[in-house]
Amino acid sequence: MATMVQQRGRSDALARAELKQWIVEQGLAGTKSESVFEAFSERLSVAGLPINRAYSAMRLLHPLYAGFGLIWRRGEPGVKEELYGASPVRSEAWLKSPLKVLIEDNVPEVRRRITGPEAALEFPVLEDFRKQGATDYFATRCGFGIDGNNTSNAGIVFSWTSDLPNGFSDDDLAFLRDVVPSFALTMRVSANRRLADGLATAYLGKDAGRRVLNGDIRRGMANTISAVLLYGDLRGFTRLSDAVPKDELIAMLDDYLECMALPVEAHGGQVLKFMGDGMLGTFEVKQGEGAKERGEECVAALNAALEALGRIEALNRTRLGAGKPILTLDLALHLGDVLYGNVGSSTRLDFTVVGPAVNEVSRLEAMCQALDRGLIISHTFKEAMPAHAPVLLPLGRYGVRSVRDAVELYTVERIPHWAPPAPVAHVP
């Protein structure tokens, strides 16, 4: 007759095999990292592992964040996500973290009893876990290689805490060590889509990035869409670029471009591209939508343009107060049909918009300086505005380069003052 130990061994082996099969299925299915981590943690708990908290973290290729972490707690729905800043300055908390030991000191595992005679609380976070009822802590790291080379610090870290009086048993830790490599691979697969989404959005724009990742990548593949176009350019940048030190120039340009881009995204548009000191934003009128929706997109684009001009004005006040040079923003708004898709060579493509409407909005922006206005609006755009929209100020008829007939141009009477929103008070 099999002993209890043998029965437990067979039970553990079956549980591990079933869990590994499930892990592979999730990787093949491309399940999101948040969902797969939550389900994995629940399955570990159901399998009998005494886990009350699970954590996972890995790096991100993102312009704002260096990495992200996921936290699961027994009895709580879902997982909590943490995003970690890209600052090169390492915090005191990081320097005294067990994760620093795993990643920077290249230690494969960290195991610490949190309570009892063997307790070791040299990491401050363990004292926090103790106050939350934890008795034991185990963390490990799985490295990710590139082309077979696994010498970098890239990879994924996991940690678990237990709240049983005796913490994790040797069998519990053996179970985790056995299934973690398979799960790390699935998490890497799940995170790869997240990484791709972040990069595509950062470099192409939200909608264009989504289309490219969904396979819209053949040269010459383009759709005709109706869109509100917002074209902006920083007047005076070329002159300043020869007078401002290079490190200051890039920082200054980033500040101005952020003032232009954030309002477009906040009002539902997308920044399709930056062109040196210029920017092209689009507000698509979806297929099947009528005059009402077209008017709403125009209002959204106008609000984005006014906020961008207001932000630039506020930035200039700050820079003048600091004795720094300033730039002026010229903006144009137009509405028309454009070809939206892939253009370029057989080896280098750009996902963009092309067509007469794109050329016209750039010509309208060039009229800003001649008419001494920060915002020029086309007649086509004005005609699409709903009745309740702000009244536009007519500027008269002008000949515009590359446009056959003279066109009616409009602007706004004044640019609304903009100030950063007040911080929201924290309510415990």
N, C-alpha and C positions, 0 to 999 in steps of 0.2 A: 504494500500500500504506500502511495506517495505521502511524504511528510508534508506538514503545513508549509515549511520553507519551500519545498519543491512546488507545491500548489501556488504559492505566492509568486514564485519565479515564473511559472507558466502564465499566470494571470498578468504579471507585469509585461512579459514578452508579447502577449497578445495585444495588450493596451498600447504598447509602443508601436507595434506593427500597424494597428488600425489608425493610430494618430499620424504616423508617417504617411500612410496612404492618403489620409485626408489632407495633409499638408501639401503633398504633390498635386492633388486635385485643385486646391486653392491657387497654387502657383500657375497651373495650366489655365485656370479660369480667369486669371488676372484680377482676383479679388482685391479691393482697396486695402491698403495697409491698416487703416483704422479698424475695418471690419474683421480682417483676418487676425489681427492681434487680439481683439476682444474675444473672438470665438476660440482662439488657441488657449487663452488664459482660462476661459470657462471650461474647456475640455480638460486642461490640467487639473483643475479643481475637482471636476467630476471623476477623474481617474484616481482621486484620493490624495493628490499632493496638497500639503497643508499651506496653501498660498493665500495670503490676504492682500497682497499688493504685487503687481508686476509692472515692469518698466522696460521700454525699448527706446533706443535713440540711434540716429545715424546722421551723417552729413547731408547737406543739400547743396546743389548747384543753383544758387539763387542770388540775385544782386543785393537783397536785403538781409537774408538769413544764412547763418552758417550751418544750421542743422535743425532737426525737429525731434521731439520726444513724444511718446505715448505712455499714458499711465492708466492701468486698470486696477480697480479696487473691488474686492469681493462684495456683492450685495448692492453695488451701484450700477445703474444702467450706462452703457456706452463706455467710451474711453475719453480721457482728457488729453488734449494736444497742447504741447509747448513748442514755441518757436524760439530759437536761440540766435541772438544778434551776431553780426559778422565782425564785431569790433576785435582788432588784434590784441587788445589789452585783456589779459586773463584775470578774472576776478579772484578774490580771496577764497570765495566758496569753491571755485573750481580747483584751486591749488590744494585745497584740503578735502577733495572729493575722492572716493574710491574709484570713480570713473577715470580720473586723471591717472591713477596707478595703472588701470587697464590699458589706456590708450597711449599715454606718453612714456610710461615706464615699461610697457610691453609685458606686463604680468598677465598670464592667461586667465587667472581666476582670483577672486577675492571672497573669502568666507570669514564672517565674523559673528560670534555669538553676541547677542545684544543684552541678554540677561543671564544671571547665574554666575557661578564662580569662574567660568571661562570667558566672561564678557570682556570685549576689547572695543572701546569706543573712541579710538583715536581720530575717527572721521566724525565731524560735528553732525552730519546728517543722520548718523546712527542714533544719536541722542534724540533727534526728532522722531525717528521711527519708534524708539522705545516708548516715548510719550504717547504714541498712537497705538500701543499695545503689541508691537512686534517683539519677537524673542530671538530671531535668527535672520541672517542676511547672506545672500549668495549672489554673486555677479560674475559674468563671463563675457568674453568678446570673441566674435568671429570676424576674421579679416577678409577683405575683398581684394582679390588680385586683378591685375590688368595684363592681358597677354601672358598669363602664367606667372607673373611677377607679383608676389604678395609681401613686398618689403615696406610698403607705405603704411600709414596709420588709418587708411580707409577701412571701413567695416561697420559692424553693428554691435552695440552693446546691449546686454540684457541684465536685469537684476530682479530678484524676488525677495520678499520678506515673508516670514511665517509667524503666526501668533499662537502656535501650540507651545505648551510648556517646554517640551524638549526640542522644539524647532524641527529642522530637516533631519531626516535619517540618512544613512549612507545610501540606502536604496532610492530615496527621493532624489538625491544628487546624481546618482547613476542614471536615473530616468531622464533627468534634465540634460545631462551631458550627451545622452544618446540621441535625443530628438532635436536638440537645439541646432546642429548644423543644417539639417533639412529645413527647419523653420527659418533659419537665417537666409537660406537661398530663396525661399518663397517671399520673404519680406523684401529681399533685394529686387526680385521681379516686380513685386507690388509697388515698390518705391520708384522703380525706373520710369514707370508711366508718370508718376508724380513729378519726377525730375524733368522729364521731357515736357510735361505741361508747363512747368515753371519757366523753363528755358524758352519754349516756343512763345509763351505769353510775353516774356520780357523782351524778346527780340523781334517778334512779329506782330504782337497785339493779340488780344483775347480771341476774337473771332477768327482772324487769319491763322493764328496758332492752332486753334481747334480744327480748322479745315485741313491744314497740312498734316496734322497727326492722324486725321481720319482718311488720309490717302489722296488728298487733292494736290498732287505734286507733279503732274505731268506738264512739261513745257507746252505752252499754247492753250492749256485748259483754263478757260475764263468764262464767267457768267456776267450778263448784263444786269446791273442792279441800279435802283434809284437811291441816291444818297445825298444827304446834306454834307457839304465839304467845308471844313474849317482849315484855313491855311494861315500860318503865322510865321513871321520872320523878325529877328532882332536887328533893328536899325542901329548901325554904329559898331557892330561886332568886328567887322573886318578891320576897321581902323584901330580898335582897341587891341586886337590880337597881336599887333606889332609893338604895343607899348606896355602890355601887362605881362609879368613873368608867367611862364608856362604853367607852373603848379597852381597859381592863383587864377589863371585863365580857365582851366578846366573846372575848378570849384565854382567860379562865377557862372560859367555856362550851365552847369548842373542846376544851380539855384534858379536861374531864369527858365530853363526848360521844365523844371518841376512846376513852376508857377503856371506854365502853359498846359502841361499834360494832366495834372491832377483834376482840374475842373472838367475836362473832356470826359475822363473816366467816371467822375462823380455824377455827371448828368447823363450817363448811359451811352456815351460814344466810345470809340476806340482810337487810340493813337496808332495810326498805321505805320508812320515812320518819322524819324528825325533826319533832317538833311543839313548837317553842320549846325548852323544856328537857326534853322527853320524846322517847322513841324507840320505834318498833315494829319488831320483828324477826320473821322467819318462818323456819321450817324445814319445807319442804313434804314431805309424804308422797306420793310419786309414785303415780299411778293404777296399780292392780294389785298394789301392795305390801301386805303383810299385817302381822300383829301384830309380827313380828320387826323389820321395817323401821321400824314406828311406834315401837317401843321404842327403837331405835337413835337416831332423831331426838330423842326425849325426853332420852336420855342426853346427846346432843350439845348440846341447848339448856340442860340443867342445868349442864353443864361451862362453857358460855359465860356463863351467869348467875353462877356462882361466880367465874370469872375476872374478870368485870366488877366484881363487888363487891370482889374482892381488889385490883384495879387502883385502884379508887376509894379504898380504904383506904390504899394506898401513896401515892397522890397527896395525900391529906389529911395524911399524916405530913410530906411534903415542904413542903406549904403552911403547916402549923402551925409548922414549924421556921423558915420565912421570915417568920412573923408575918402571914400572909395568911388571909382568911376561907375557910371550907370549906363543902362541901355534902354531903348524905347522899343515897345512891341507894336508891330503893325499886323493887323488881322483882317482877313476877308472871309465872308460867308457866301456860299453859292449852293444851288440845288440843281441836280441834273442826273442823267443816266451815265454810268461809267462801266467800263469793263473791269471786272474784279477777278484777278487770278494770277497765274504764273507767267512771267516773262523772263527772258534771259538767254543764256547760252546752254549748250547741252550739259555743261558741268557746273554752272553757277546760276541759280534762279533767284528771283525776287517775287514775293507775293505782294501785289500792289494794285492800284487803280490807275487806269489810263483812259484817255479820251478827251474830247474837246472841253468838257466841263472842268477837268483837272487843269488844263492849260488856262482856261478862263479865270478860275479862282486865283491862280498864281499871278495873272495879269492884274486882277483887281487889287491884290495885296500891294503890288507895285505902285498903285495909285494913291496909297495912303500918304506917302511923303509929299506928293505933288499937291494934294488937297489938304494937307496938314490935318489929317484925321487918323486916329488910332484904329478905326474900324470902318470898313467899307462893305456894304451889303448889296447884293445884286437885285435887280428887279424881279427875277424869277423867284428868288428866296422871299422877297417881300410879298409877292402875290400869293404864295403858299401859306403865309402866316394866318392863323385864325383871327376871328374878329376881336377876341378878348386879349390879343397879344399887345405888347407895348407899342406905342405909336413910333414909327420911324420917321426920321427927318430927311426929306428929299434934298439931294445935292445938285440935281440937274442932270443933263445928258452930256456924256463924254465919249470921245473916241478912245477905245482901249486897244492896245497893240494886239494884233493877230485876231481881233474880233471884227467882222466885216462891217456891221452897223454900229452907230453910236448907241450907248446903253444908258438907261436910267440907273443912277446910283443913289444909295441911301446910307444913313448912319443913325446913331442914337444921339439924343440931345446932350447927354452927359454920361460919364462912366460912374456907376455907383461906388461909393467908398467901400473898401473891404478891410476887415480886420480879422486876425486869427480868432477862432471861437474860444471862449473861455473854457478852461479845464473843468471837467465834471468832478464835483466833490465826491470823494469816496465815502460810501455809507457802509459801516461795518455790518 
